[in-house]
Amino acid sequence: MAAARGSDLVVIRVIGLGNMLQAPALQEFAEEQIRLGFKRFVFDLERCRSLDSTFMGVMVGIHLALIVEPSQDLEALDPADAARELRAQLKSAATGTNKGQIAGAVSAVNATAEVAQLMNMLGVDRFVKMRGSCELNQLETTILPEKSLAPEERHQLILAAHENLVEIDKRNEAKFGPLLKALSQALEK
C-alpha cells in the first residue's frame, strides 16, 4: 500500500492484495489521518488484484470513524460504550435512519469488475462509494510500512473488521458468524 495526502484528502493506493496482512497498517494510518483532521479518503484500486473481508471491514471502519453524532460526546464514554454507540450509528447509516452527520467520505476509484463485485457482495460499496475511474498514475505516493501485531491484537482487528461487515449487512452473519464466534472465544481465554 501507498498513500498521498493533500488538503483534507487522503489517497490510499492498494497494490496487489488488500488483505489481513495490510489491514493493521491501513487501520493505524487511517486513524492517524483522522486525528490530524483528514476527512476524505479515496482508495485507488487500479493495481489491486483482490480484497479480503478483513481489509474491507477496516475500510468500513474508516467510514464508521467519520460518523459524528452531535448529541453524543463519545470521548466521555468508556471505550466499550463508545464502540457500541458507533456501531449503532453505523447500523443507522446502513438503514438510512442515521441522525448524525457524516464528517467525511470514503470512496474508491479504478476498481476492476472483480474487486467491485467483492465489495458489492458484502455491502461495502454502500459505505465506500464507487466513483468510477480517475487518473492517479502521476500522484506521488509514499509506501506505508507494514505493521506487525501480536496474535491477540490481530484477532481483535479481525473480529472488529468482521463485526463491521455484519453490522452493515445482516446477510454477512451467515458468512462470518462461525469466525466471529471462534475469535470471541479465543479472546475470552
N, C-alpha and C positions, 0 to 999 in steps of 0.2 A: 504494500500500500504506500501511497504517496499523497501529499496534501499541499495545498496552497491556500493562502488567506489574503483577504483584502476587504476593506470597508467592514461590513458586517457579514460577509460571505466566506464560507469555508468550502473548498472543493476537495473531495476525497476521491482519489483515483484508485480503484480496486484493480489490481493486476493479478491475473491468474485466478486463483480460487479465493473467494471470500469465505473463510471457514472459521471453525472454533479456535484455530491457532492464531489467527489475526484478530479475532474478536476482542481479546483483552486490550490490545494496543488501540483498537478503534474506540472502545469504551473510554479508556483513560484519556485519549486525545480529545474526544468529543466533550467529555466532562470539563476538561481544562479550557477548551474553547468557549463553552457556555459560561464558565466562571469569568472569562475575560470579556464577555459581552457579545460574542458572536451569536447571531440568531438565525442565520440561514445556512443550511448545509445542502450541498449538491454532491451526489455520488456520481462520478464519471465511470460508467460500466463498460466503456468501449473495449477495454482489454481484459474484462472479466469473463472467465470461462464458465463459472458457476458460483452459486451462493449456497451455503448450508443453512440450516434452520437456526443455529446459534448466532451466526453472523446477522441473519435477517432479524432475529429477535433483538439484537443490540441496535440495529437500525431503527426499529420501532421504539426502543428505549430512548433514543435521541429525541424522537418526536415527543415522547412522554415527558422528557426533561424540559421541553419547551412549553408545556401546558402551564398556564398561570391561572390560578383561581383567586381573584381579587379578595374574596371574603374570607379566605383561609390563609393564615400565616403558617406555612409548612415548617419554617425554621423553629417555631415554638413547639412543634410536636416532637415526640421521640421518634427515632428512625423507623421503627416498625409501623407506627401510626401514620407517619408521613408517606411511607411506601404504600400503605392501604389507601390513603387518600388519593395519591397519584394514580393508582390502579383504578379506583372508582372513576376518576376523571377520564382516564383512557377509555374505560368501558362506555362512559357517556359520550365521548367523542366518536366512538365506533357506532353508536346508535343515533348520533345526531342530536342528543339531548344535553350536550355539554354547555353549562352556563358560563364556564371560564373562557378565557381568551387564549388564543394561540399566539405566543410571543414571537414565534419564528416559523420556519418552514423547513421540511426535509423533502428533497426532490432527488430524482435520478434521471440521468440523461445517457444516451448512447447505449442502451441495453439491447442485447441481442434478443431475438424472439424467445429463445430458451430461458434466458435469465428473467425476462419479463413474465413468462409463464410460471416460473418458480415463485416469483413474488406474488402473482395473482392467486396461485393455488393456496397460499397460506393467508391471503388477505392483506399482505404487507403493502400492496400497491394502493390501499385506501389511506395509508398514513405516510408512505414515501411516494409522493406523486410522480408519475412517469411523465416526463416532459419532452419526449422525442429525442431528436439528435441536436447536438451542439458541438461546434468545432472548438476543441480544447487542446489540440495537439501542441500548440505553441506555448501553452501555460507552463511556467516554470514551477516545478513541484519539488518538495523535499521528501525523501524516503522516511517513513515512520519506522522507528525501531520496534522490533518485536518485544513483547512483554511476557516474561515467564511468570507463571503463577504457581503457588503451592497447590497441591491437589484439592484441598478444601476450598480455596478461593476459586479454582477453576469450576468445581461443582456448583458453587454459589452463582457464578456468572452464567453457567449453562442453565441452571434452574431458573434464574431471573429472566433470561432471554426467552425460554420456552413458556414461562408464565405470561410474558408479554404477548406471545403468539396466541395463547389460549384466550386471553382477555379480548383480543381484537376479533377473534372468530372462534366461536364455541365448537365448530367442527374440528378445530385443531386438537381438542381434548382427546378425541378418539385416536389421533395420530401420536400424541405426545403424553397421554395420561400415564402409561406404564413408566416412561422415562422420568416424569415428574415425581411419581411415587418412589421410584428407586433412588433418585437423587435426594429427595426429602428424607428418606430413611437413612441414607448414608451420612447425611449431615447431622442427623439426630444422634448418631453414635459417637 
